[in-house]
Amino acid sequence: MMNTATNPQRPFLPLTLHLMYLPLPRFLLMFSTTQILHL
């Protein structure tokens, strides 16, 4: 039962981390495409 009490806070952290690192893959993808175009 104690796990359920701390559970609401736990999914919040991965969600924020996901939102923080979401632009990173997109930026890397754009960077890789530009690199390919430059080659």
ROLUMKE-718014 format. One record per residue (C-alpha): x, y, z. Coordinates in pm, whole numbers, padded with zeros to 5 digits, always signed. Each point is the difference from the previous one (the first is absolute). Layout:
N
XYZ ...
//
This chain:
39
+00000+00000+00000 +00293+00235+00065 +00112-00046-00363 -00331+00141-00126 +00053+00309+00218 +00332+00079-00169 -00120-00121-00342 -00163+00329-00114 +00337+00178+00021 +00198-00268-00181 -00163+00013-00347 +00041+00378+00008 +00380-00020-00007 +00036-00225-00308 -00263+00214-00175 +00197+00319+00061 +00322-00171-00106 -00173-00124-00315 -00125+00352-00076 +00348+00134+00063 +00172-00252-00226 -00272+00003-00267 +00159+00285-00205 +00339-00171+00016 -00072-00293-00238 -00184+00238-00231 +00299+00233-00007 +00239-00290-00058 -00222-00127-00281 -00002+00343-00163 +00375+00031+00048 +00062-00342-00155 -00222+00083-00298 +00187+00328-00055 +00330-00185+00025 -00118-00250-00262 -00114+00285-00225 +00337+00170+00039 +00179-00319-00094 
//
